[in-house]
Amino acid sequence: MMTECTVNLHNLQTVPQSKWGAWITTLSPERMAEVEQAIQFALGMV
């Protein structure tokens, strides 16, 4: 299923796995690499 979505990586919060629902989309490997870089930046790892 292709759908537009948004992710905010400026204010990270942990969520217990028990609170997760169904998947709504998947990300390409390229987009996932961008997400990984943003998370590293948000956590001060770069």
PATOR-236116 format. One record per residue: residue in one letter; chain; x, y, z of N, C-alpha, C in turn. Coordinates in nm, 2 decimals. Layout:
N
+------+-------+--------+--------+--------+--------+--------+--------+--------+--------+--------+
! rest ! kette !     nX !     nY !     nZ !    caX !    caY !    caZ !     cX !     cY !     cZ !
+------+-------+--------+--------+--------+--------+--------+--------+--------+--------+--------+
!    A !     A !      X !      Y !      Z !      X !      Y !      Z !      X !      Y !      Z !
...
+------+-------+--------+--------+--------+--------+--------+--------+--------+--------+--------+
***
This chain:
46
+------+-------+--------+--------+--------+--------+--------+--------+--------+--------+--------+
! rest ! kette !     nX !     nY !     nZ !    caX !    caY !    caZ !     cX !     cY !     cZ !
+------+-------+--------+--------+--------+--------+--------+--------+--------+--------+--------+
!    M !     A !   0.09 !  -0.12 !   0.00 !   0.00 !   0.00 !   0.00 !   0.09 !   0.12 !   0.00 !
!    M !     A !   0.07 !   0.21 !  -0.10 !   0.15 !   0.33 !  -0.10 !   0.06 !   0.44 !  -0.04 !
!    T !     A !   0.12 !   0.51 !   0.05 !   0.05 !   0.62 !   0.12 !   0.16 !   0.73 !   0.16 !
!    E !     A !   0.12 !   0.85 !   0.15 !   0.21 !   0.96 !   0.20 !   0.21 !   0.96 !   0.35 !
!    C !     A !   0.32 !   0.98 !   0.41 !   0.33 !   0.99 !   0.56 !   0.44 !   1.08 !   0.60 !
!    T !     A !   0.44 !   1.12 !   0.73 !   0.54 !   1.21 !   0.78 !   0.59 !   1.15 !   0.91 !
!    V !     A !   0.72 !   1.17 !   0.93 !   0.78 !   1.13 !   1.06 !   0.85 !   1.25 !   1.12 !
!    N !     A !   0.84 !   1.28 !   1.25 !   0.91 !   1.39 !   1.31 !   1.02 !   1.33 !   1.40 !
!    L !     A !   1.14 !   1.36 !   1.37 !   1.25 !   1.31 !   1.45 !   1.32 !   1.41 !   1.53 !
!    H !     A !   1.25 !   1.52 !   1.56 !   1.30 !   1.63 !   1.64 !   1.27 !   1.60 !   1.79 !
!    N !     A !   1.17 !   1.53 !   1.82 !   1.13 !   1.50 !   1.96 !   1.11 !   1.35 !   1.98 !
!    L !     A !   1.21 !   1.28 !   2.00 !   1.20 !   1.13 !   2.01 !   1.15 !   1.09 !   2.14 !
!    Q !     A !   1.06 !   0.99 !   2.14 !   1.01 !   0.93 !   2.26 !   1.00 !   0.78 !   2.24 !
!    T !     A !   1.03 !   0.71 !   2.35 !   1.01 !   0.56 !   2.35 !   0.87 !   0.52 !   2.37 !
!    V !     A !   0.83 !   0.42 !   2.30 !   0.69 !   0.36 !   2.31 !   0.70 !   0.21 !   2.33 !
!    P !     A !   0.64 !   0.16 !   2.43 !   0.64 !   0.01 !   2.45 !   0.59 !  -0.06 !   2.33 !
!    Q !     A !   0.65 !  -0.17 !   2.30 !   0.61 !  -0.25 !   2.18 !   0.46 !  -0.29 !   2.20 !
!    S !     A !   0.41 !  -0.31 !   2.32 !   0.27 !  -0.35 !   2.34 !   0.18 !  -0.24 !   2.29 !
!    K !     A !   0.22 !  -0.12 !   2.28 !   0.14 !  -0.01 !   2.23 !   0.13 !   0.01 !   2.08 !
!    W !     A !   0.22 !  -0.07 !   2.01 !   0.23 !  -0.06 !   1.86 !   0.10 !  -0.12 !   1.80 !
!    G !     A !   0.06 !  -0.06 !   1.70 !  -0.05 !  -0.11 !   1.62 !   0.00 !  -0.17 !   1.49 !
!    A !     A !  -0.09 !  -0.18 !   1.39 !  -0.05 !  -0.24 !   1.26 !   0.04 !  -0.14 !   1.19 !
!    W !     A !   0.12 !  -0.20 !   1.10 !   0.21 !  -0.11 !   1.02 !   0.12 !  -0.04 !   0.92 !
!    I !     A !   0.16 !   0.09 !   0.89 !   0.08 !   0.17 !   0.79 !   0.15 !   0.19 !   0.66 !
!    T !     A !   0.29 !   0.17 !   0.67 !   0.37 !   0.19 !   0.54 !   0.50 !   0.13 !   0.56 !
!    T !     A !   0.58 !   0.12 !   0.46 !   0.72 !   0.08 !   0.47 !   0.81 !   0.19 !   0.40 !
!    L !     A !   0.93 !   0.19 !   0.43 !   1.03 !   0.29 !   0.38 !   1.13 !   0.22 !   0.29 !
!    S !     A !   1.17 !   0.29 !   0.19 !   1.28 !   0.23 !   0.10 !   1.41 !   0.23 !   0.18 !
!    P !     A !   1.50 !   0.15 !   0.14 !   1.63 !   0.15 !   0.21 !   1.70 !   0.29 !   0.21 !
!    E !     A !   1.68 !   0.37 !   0.10 !   1.74 !   0.50 !   0.10 !   1.67 !   0.60 !   0.20 !
!    R !     A !   1.54 !   0.59 !   0.21 !   1.47 !   0.67 !   0.31 !   1.50 !   0.63 !   0.45 !
!    M !     A !   1.51 !   0.50 !   0.47 !   1.55 !   0.45 !   0.60 !   1.69 !   0.50 !   0.64 !
!    A !     A !   1.78 !   0.51 !   0.55 !   1.91 !   0.56 !   0.58 !   1.90 !   0.71 !   0.62 !
!    E !     A !   1.81 !   0.78 !   0.56 !   1.79 !   0.92 !   0.60 !   1.73 !   0.93 !   0.74 !
!    V !     A !   1.64 !   0.84 !   0.77 !   1.58 !   0.84 !   0.91 !   1.69 !   0.80 !   1.01 !
!    E !     A !   1.78 !   0.71 !   0.98 !   1.89 !   0.67 !   1.07 !   1.98 !   0.79 !   1.09 !
!    Q !     A !   2.01 !   0.86 !   0.99 !   2.10 !   0.98 !   1.00 !   2.03 !   1.09 !   1.09 !
!    A !     A !   1.90 !   1.11 !   1.07 !   1.83 !   1.21 !   1.15 !   1.82 !   1.17 !   1.30 !
!    I !     A !   1.80 !   1.04 !   1.33 !   1.80 !   0.99 !   1.46 !   1.94 !   1.01 !   1.53 !
!    Q !     A !   2.04 !   0.97 !   1.46 !   2.18 !   0.99 !   1.51 !   2.20 !   1.14 !   1.54 !
!    F !     A !   2.16 !   1.23 !   1.45 !   2.17 !   1.37 !   1.48 !   2.09 !   1.42 !   1.60 !
!    A !     A !   1.97 !   1.37 !   1.61 !   1.88 !   1.41 !   1.72 !   1.94 !   1.36 !   1.86 !
!    L !     A !   2.01 !   1.25 !   1.86 !   2.07 !   1.19 !   1.98 !   2.21 !   1.24 !   2.00 !
!    G !     A !   2.26 !   1.33 !   1.92 !   2.40 !   1.39 !   1.93 !   2.51 !   1.29 !   1.90 !
!    M !     A !   2.48 !   1.19 !   1.81 !   2.58 !   1.09 !   1.78 !   2.67 !   1.12 !   1.66 !
!    V !     A !   2.64 !   1.24 !   1.60 !   2.72 !   1.28 !   1.48 !   2.77 !   1.42 !   1.51 !
+------+-------+--------+--------+--------+--------+--------+--------+--------+--------+--------+
***
